[in-house]
Amino acid sequence: MELTIDIIKAAITEAIRETKPKATLTIAECVAYTGIGRDKLMELAHSQNSGFPAFRVGAKFLVNRELLDMWLENITKEKRVL
């Protein structure tokens, strides 16, 4: 396989993308990140009183990663049951 400039650019772009975490997570990514089940995360996302850091973009929920980490820390300190 011959290395072309396009292949090298694509490899560098992918490497940069992998090293910088996204600011938001989808619910599926949030499941993998937190270990909390999809149904529970959807329940939290729909609840206005949960404090869960989710917002909607059209029909899709996104979760702010930085706020999610703080939310997880707070519920752990409070020893809350979800």
N, CA, C and O atoms as a GROMACS GRO file, in nm:
protein
  328
    1MET      N    1   0.085  -0.118   0.000
    1MET     CA    2   0.000   0.000   0.000
    1MET      C    3   0.089   0.124   0.000
    1MET      O    4   0.180   0.137   0.081
    2GLU      N    5   0.061   0.212  -0.089
    2GLU     CA    6   0.139   0.334  -0.100
    2GLU      C    7   0.079   0.442  -0.011
    2GLU      O    8  -0.042   0.465  -0.014
    3LEU      N    9   0.164   0.508   0.066
    3LEU     CA   10   0.118   0.616   0.152
    3LEU      C   11   0.104   0.744   0.071
    3LEU      O   12   0.201   0.795   0.016
    4THR      N   13  -0.016   0.792   0.063
    4THR     CA   14  -0.039   0.918  -0.006
    4THR      C   15  -0.064   1.025   0.098
    4THR      O   16  -0.087   0.995   0.215
    5ILE      N   17  -0.058   1.147   0.057
    5ILE     CA   18  -0.080   1.259   0.147
    5ILE      C   19  -0.220   1.252   0.208
    5ILE      O   20  -0.238   1.289   0.324
    6ASP      N   21  -0.320   1.207   0.132
    6ASP     CA   22  -0.457   1.196   0.182
    6ASP      C   23  -0.468   1.090   0.292
    6ASP      O   24  -0.538   1.110   0.391
    7ILE      N   25  -0.398   0.979   0.275
    7ILE     CA   26  -0.400   0.874   0.377
    7ILE      C   27  -0.334   0.924   0.504
    7ILE      O   28  -0.383   0.899   0.614
    8ILE      N   29  -0.224   0.994   0.490
    8ILE     CA   30  -0.153   1.048   0.607
    8ILE      C   31  -0.238   1.152   0.677
    8ILE      O   32  -0.246   1.152   0.800
    9LYS      N   33  -0.302   1.243   0.601
    9LYS     CA   34  -0.390   1.344   0.660
    9LYS      C   35  -0.505   1.277   0.736
    9LYS      O   36  -0.539   1.319   0.847
   10ALA      N   37  -0.564   1.175   0.677
   10ALA     CA   38  -0.676   1.105   0.741
   10ALA      C   39  -0.630   1.038   0.870
   10ALA      O   40  -0.702   1.041   0.970
   11ALA      N   41  -0.512   0.979   0.870
   11ALA     CA   42  -0.459   0.914   0.990
   11ALA      C   43  -0.432   1.015   1.100
   11ALA      O   44  -0.462   0.989   1.217
   12ILE      N   45  -0.377   1.130   1.065
   12ILE     CA   46  -0.350   1.234   1.164
   12ILE      C   47  -0.480   1.290   1.219
   12ILE      O   48  -0.492   1.311   1.340
   13THR      N   49  -0.577   1.315   1.134
   13THR     CA   50  -0.707   1.367   1.177
   13THR      C   51  -0.774   1.270   1.274
   13THR      O   52  -0.828   1.312   1.376
   14GLU      N   53  -0.771   1.142   1.243
   14GLU     CA   54  -0.831   1.041   1.330
   14GLU      C   55  -0.758   1.033   1.464
   14GLU      O   56  -0.822   1.020   1.568
   15ALA      N   57  -0.626   1.042   1.463
   15ALA     CA   58  -0.548   1.038   1.587
   15ALA      C   59  -0.581   1.157   1.676
   15ALA      O   60  -0.592   1.142   1.797
   16ILE      N   61  -0.596   1.274   1.618
   16ILE     CA   62  -0.632   1.394   1.694
   16ILE      C   63  -0.772   1.379   1.752
   16ILE      O   64  -0.795   1.413   1.868
   17ARG      N   65  -0.865   1.329   1.672
   17ARG     CA   66  -1.003   1.311   1.717
   17ARG      C   67  -1.009   1.215   1.836
   17ARG      O   68  -1.088   1.236   1.928
   18GLU      N   69  -0.927   1.111   1.834
   18GLU     CA   70  -0.928   1.012   1.942
   18GLU      C   71  -0.867   1.064   2.070
   18GLU      O   72  -0.904   1.018   2.178
   19THR      N   73  -0.775   1.160   2.063
   19THR     CA   74  -0.709   1.210   2.184
   19THR      C   75  -0.790   1.318   2.253
   19THR      O   76  -0.772   1.340   2.373
   20LYS      N   77  -0.875   1.386   2.182
   20LYS     CA   78  -0.956   1.493   2.241
   20LYS      C   79  -1.098   1.442   2.262
   20LYS      O   80  -1.170   1.416   2.166
   21PRO      N   81  -1.138   1.426   2.390
   21PRO     CA   82  -1.274   1.375   2.413
   21PRO      C   83  -1.380   1.476   2.368
   21PRO      O   84  -1.360   1.597   2.375
   22LYS      N   85  -1.492   1.422   2.324
   22LYS     CA   86  -1.604   1.506   2.284
   22LYS      C   87  -1.662   1.576   2.406
   22LYS      O   88  -1.657   1.523   2.517
   23ALA      N   89  -1.718   1.693   2.386
   23ALA     CA   90  -1.779   1.769   2.495
   23ALA      C   91  -1.913   1.708   2.536
   23ALA      O   92  -1.956   1.722   2.651
   24THR      N   93  -1.979   1.640   2.442
   24THR     CA   94  -2.109   1.580   2.472
   24THR      C   95  -2.107   1.432   2.439
   24THR      O   96  -2.027   1.385   2.358
   25LEU      N   97  -2.199   1.360   2.503
   25LEU     CA   98  -2.216   1.217   2.480
   25LEU      C   99  -2.360   1.190   2.441
   25LEU      O  100  -2.452   1.257   2.490
   26THR      N  101  -2.381   1.095   2.355
   26THR     CA  102  -2.516   1.047   2.329
   26THR      C  103  -2.556   0.958   2.446
   26THR      O  104  -2.472   0.924   2.530
   27ILE      N  105  -2.681   0.920   2.453
   27ILE     CA  106  -2.725   0.831   2.561
   27ILE      C  107  -2.650   0.698   2.552
   27ILE      O  108  -2.609   0.643   2.654
   28ALA      N  109  -2.630   0.645   2.431
   28ALA     CA  110  -2.557   0.519   2.415
   28ALA      C  111  -2.413   0.532   2.464
   28ALA      O  112  -2.362   0.442   2.531
   29GLU      N  113  -2.348   0.643   2.432
   29GLU     CA  114  -2.212   0.665   2.480
   29GLU      C  115  -2.210   0.684   2.631
   29GLU      O  116  -2.116   0.641   2.699
   30CYS      N  117  -2.313   0.748   2.683
   30CYS     CA  118  -2.325   0.770   2.827
   30CYS      C  119  -2.340   0.637   2.901
   30CYS      O  120  -2.286   0.620   3.010
   31VAL      N  121  -2.413   0.543   2.843
   31VAL     CA  122  -2.428   0.409   2.901
   31VAL      C  123  -2.290   0.345   2.915
   31VAL      O  124  -2.256   0.293   3.022
   32ALA      N  125  -2.210   0.349   2.809
   32ALA     CA  126  -2.077   0.290   2.812
   32ALA      C  127  -1.985   0.365   2.909
   32ALA      O  128  -1.904   0.302   2.977
   33TYR      N  129  -1.998   0.495   2.915
   33TYR     CA  130  -1.911   0.579   2.999
   33TYR      C  131  -1.942   0.562   3.147
   33TYR      O  132  -1.850   0.557   3.229
   34THR      N  133  -2.071   0.552   3.183
   34THR     CA  134  -2.109   0.550   3.324
   34THR      C  135  -2.140   0.411   3.379
   34THR      O  136  -2.125   0.386   3.498
   35GLY      N  137  -2.183   0.321   3.292
   35GLY     CA  138  -2.228   0.191   3.339
   35GLY      C  139  -2.373   0.192   3.387
   35GLY      O  140  -2.424   0.090   3.433
   36ILE      N  141  -2.439   0.306   3.375
   36ILE     CA  142  -2.581   0.317   3.411
   36ILE      C  143  -2.661   0.270   3.290
   36ILE      O  144  -2.625   0.300   3.176
   37GLY      N  145  -2.769   0.198   3.315
   37GLY     CA  146  -2.850   0.143   3.207
   37GLY      C  147  -2.919   0.249   3.122
   37GLY      O  148  -2.945   0.360   3.168
   38ARG      N  149  -2.948   0.214   2.998
   38ARG     CA  150  -3.011   0.306   2.904
   38ARG      C  151  -3.146   0.355   2.953
   38ARG      O  152  -3.176   0.474   2.945
   39ASP      N  153  -3.228   0.263   3.004
   39ASP     CA  154  -3.362   0.302   3.050
   39ASP      C  155  -3.353   0.403   3.164
   39ASP      O  156  -3.430   0.499   3.166
   40LYS      N  157  -3.261   0.384   3.258
   40LYS     CA  158  -3.246   0.476   3.370
   40LYS      C  159  -3.195   0.612   3.320
   40LYS      O  160  -3.242   0.715   3.367
   41LEU      N  161  -3.101   0.611   3.227
   41LEU     CA  162  -3.051   0.738   3.173
   41LEU      C  163  -3.161   0.813   3.098
   41LEU      O  164  -3.170   0.936   3.108
   42MET      N  165  -3.244   0.742   3.024
   42MET     CA  166  -3.355   0.807   2.954
   42MET      C  167  -3.455   0.865   3.055
   42MET      O  168  -3.508   0.975   3.035
   43GLU      N  169  -3.481   0.792   3.160
   43GLU     CA  170  -3.570   0.842   3.266
   43GLU      C  171  -3.512   0.970   3.327
   43GLU      O  172  -3.585   1.068   3.347
   44LEU      N  173  -3.383   0.970   3.357
   44LEU     CA  174  -3.318   1.088   3.414
   44LEU      C  175  -3.319   1.205   3.316
   44LEU      O  176  -3.342   1.319   3.355
   45ALA      N  177  -3.296   1.177   3.189
   45ALA     CA  178  -3.294   1.281   3.087
   45ALA      C  179  -3.432   1.346   3.071
   45ALA      O  180  -3.441   1.466   3.048
   46HIS      N  181  -3.537   1.267   3.082
   46HIS     CA  182  -3.674   1.319   3.068
   46HIS      C  183  -3.720   1.394   3.192
   46HIS      O  184  -3.809   1.479   3.184
   47SER      N  185  -3.662   1.363   3.308
   47SER     CA  186  -3.703   1.424   3.433
   47SER      C  187  -3.641   1.563   3.448
   47SER      O  188  -3.520   1.579   3.434
   48GLN      N  189  -3.724   1.662   3.476
   48GLN     CA  190  -3.674   1.798   3.492
   48GLN      C  191  -3.614   1.821   3.630
   48GLN      O  192  -3.540   1.918   3.649
   49ASN      N  193  -3.643   1.734   3.726
   49ASN     CA  194  -3.596   1.753   3.863
   49ASN      C  195  -3.476   1.667   3.900
   49ASN      O  196  -3.434   1.668   4.015
   50SER      N  197  -3.421   1.592   3.805
   50SER     CA  198  -3.312   1.500   3.837
   50SER      C  199  -3.177   1.569   3.845
   50SER      O  200  -3.084   1.518   3.908
   51GLY      N  201  -3.165   1.687   3.782
   51GLY     CA  202  -3.036   1.754   3.777
   51GLY      C  203  -2.941   1.691   3.677
   51GLY      O  204  -2.825   1.732   3.666
   52PHE      N  205  -2.990   1.590   3.604
   52PHE     CA  206  -2.907   1.520   3.506
   52PHE      C  207  -2.873   1.616   3.392
   52PHE      O  208  -2.962   1.680   3.337
   53PRO      N  209  -2.745   1.626   3.355
   53PRO     CA  210  -2.701   1.729   3.259
   53PRO      C  211  -2.726   1.693   3.112
   53PRO      O  212  -2.633   1.687   3.032
   54ALA      N  213  -2.851   1.671   3.079
   54ALA     CA  214  -2.887   1.636   2.942
   54ALA      C  215  -2.967   1.750   2.880
   54ALA      O  216  -3.034   1.827   2.949
   55PHE      N  217  -2.957   1.760   2.749
   55PHE     CA  218  -3.037   1.856   2.673
   55PHE      C  219  -3.073   1.791   2.540
   55PHE      O  220  -3.011   1.693   2.498
   56ARG      N  221  -3.172   1.848   2.476
   56ARG     CA  222  -3.220   1.791   2.350
   56ARG      C  223  -3.170   1.869   2.231
   56ARG      O  224  -3.161   1.992   2.233
   57VAL      N  225  -3.138   1.794   2.127
   57VAL     CA  226  -3.110   1.850   1.996
   57VAL      C  227  -3.206   1.776   1.903
   57VAL      O  228  -3.179   1.662   1.863
   58GLY      N  229  -3.315   1.840   1.870
   58GLY     CA  230  -3.421   1.772   1.797
   58GLY      C  231  -3.480   1.665   1.887
   58GLY      O  232  -3.524   1.694   1.998
   59ALA      N  233  -3.482   1.543   1.840
   59ALA     CA  234  -3.537   1.432   1.918
   59ALA      C  235  -3.429   1.360   1.999
   59ALA      O  236  -3.459   1.269   2.076
   60LYS      N  237  -3.303   1.401   1.981
   60LYS     CA  238  -3.190   1.330   2.043
   60LYS      C  239  -3.145   1.401   2.170
   60LYS      O  240  -3.136   1.523   2.174
   61PHE      N  241  -3.116   1.322   2.274
   61PHE     CA  242  -3.059   1.376   2.397
   61PHE      C  243  -2.907   1.374   2.386
   61PHE      O  244  -2.849   1.277   2.336
   62LEU      N  245  -2.846   1.480   2.433
   62LEU     CA  246  -2.701   1.485   2.449
   62LEU      C  247  -2.671   1.517   2.595
   62LEU      O  248  -2.749   1.586   2.661
   63VAL      N  249  -2.558   1.466   2.644
   63VAL     CA  250  -2.520   1.484   2.782
   63VAL      C  251  -2.385   1.555   2.784
   63VAL      O  252  -2.290   1.513   2.718
   64ASN      N  253  -2.377   1.664   2.861
   64ASN     CA  254  -2.252   1.739   2.875
   64ASN      C  255  -2.156   1.655   2.960
   64ASN      O  256  -2.185   1.625   3.076
   65ARG      N  257  -2.042   1.617   2.902
   65ARG     CA  258  -1.947   1.526   2.969
   65ARG      C  259  -1.893   1.586   3.099
   65ARG      O  260  -1.886   1.517   3.200
   66GLU      N  261  -1.853   1.712   3.096
   66GLU     CA  262  -1.796   1.776   3.215
   66GLU      C  263  -1.899   1.784   3.328
   66GLU      O  264  -1.868   1.754   3.443
   67LEU      N  265  -2.021   1.827   3.293
   67LEU     CA  266  -2.127   1.834   3.394
   67LEU      C  267  -2.169   1.696   3.442
   67LEU      O  268  -2.207   1.679   3.558
   68LEU      N  269  -2.161   1.597   3.354
   68LEU     CA  270  -2.192   1.459   3.392
   68LEU      C  271  -2.095   1.411   3.500
   68LEU      O  272  -2.136   1.349   3.598
   69ASP      N  273  -1.966   1.440   3.482
   69ASP     CA  274  -1.868   1.401   3.583
   69ASP      C  275  -1.898   1.466   3.718
   69ASP      O  276  -1.888   1.401   3.822
   70MET      N  277  -1.935   1.594   3.716
   70MET     CA  278  -1.970   1.664   3.840
   70MET      C  279  -2.097   1.606   3.900
   70MET      O  280  -2.107   1.590   4.022
   71TRP      N  281  -2.196   1.576   3.816
   71TRP     CA  282  -2.322   1.518   3.863
   71TRP      C  283  -2.296   1.383   3.928
   71TRP      O  284  -2.351   1.354   4.035
   72LEU      N  285  -2.213   1.300   3.866
   72LEU     CA  286  -2.180   1.170   3.923
   72LEU      C  287  -2.109   1.185   4.058
   72LEU      O  288  -2.136   1.110   4.152
   73GLU      N  289  -2.019   1.281   4.067
   73GLU     CA  290  -1.950   1.306   4.194
   73GLU      C  291  -2.049   1.347   4.302
   73GLU      O  292  -2.042   1.299   4.415
   74ASN      N  293  -2.142   1.436   4.268
   74ASN     CA  294  -2.241   1.484   4.365
   74ASN      C  295  -2.334   1.372   4.412
   74ASN      O  296  -2.359   1.360   4.532
   75ILE      N  297  -2.385   1.291   4.320
   75ILE     CA  298  -2.477   1.186   4.364
   75ILE      C  299  -2.403   1.080   4.445
   75ILE      O  300  -2.462   1.014   4.531
   76THR      N  301  -2.274   1.063   4.419
   76THR     CA  302  -2.194   0.970   4.498
   76THR      C  303  -2.175   1.023   4.638
   76THR      O  304  -2.191   0.949   4.736
   77LYS      N  305  -2.141   1.151   4.651
   77LYS     CA  306  -2.124   1.213   4.782
   77LYS      C  307  -2.252   1.211   4.863
   77LYS      O  308  -2.250   1.191   4.985
   78GLU      N  309  -2.365   1.233   4.795
   78GLU     CA  310  -2.496   1.233   4.860
   78GLU      C  311  -2.546   1.092   4.889
   78GLU      O  312  -2.643   1.073   4.963
   79LYS      N  313  -2.478   0.992   4.831
   79LYS     CA  314  -2.517   0.850   4.842
   79LYS      C  315  -2.663   0.832   4.797
   79LYS      O  316  -2.741   0.760   4.858
   80ARG      N  317  -2.695   0.901   4.685
   80ARG     CA  318  -2.830   0.893   4.630
   80ARG      C  319  -2.855   0.761   4.563
   80ARG      O  320  -2.764   0.700   4.507
   81VAL      N  321  -2.978   0.716   4.571
   81VAL     CA  322  -3.022   0.597   4.499
   81VAL      C  323  -3.098   0.645   4.376
   81VAL      O  324  -3.190   0.725   4.386
   82LEU      N  325  -3.058   0.594   4.261
   82LEU     CA  326  -3.124   0.639   4.137
   82LEU      C  327  -3.242   0.553   4.106
   82LEU      O  328  -3.311   0.575   4.006
   0.00000   0.00000   0.00000
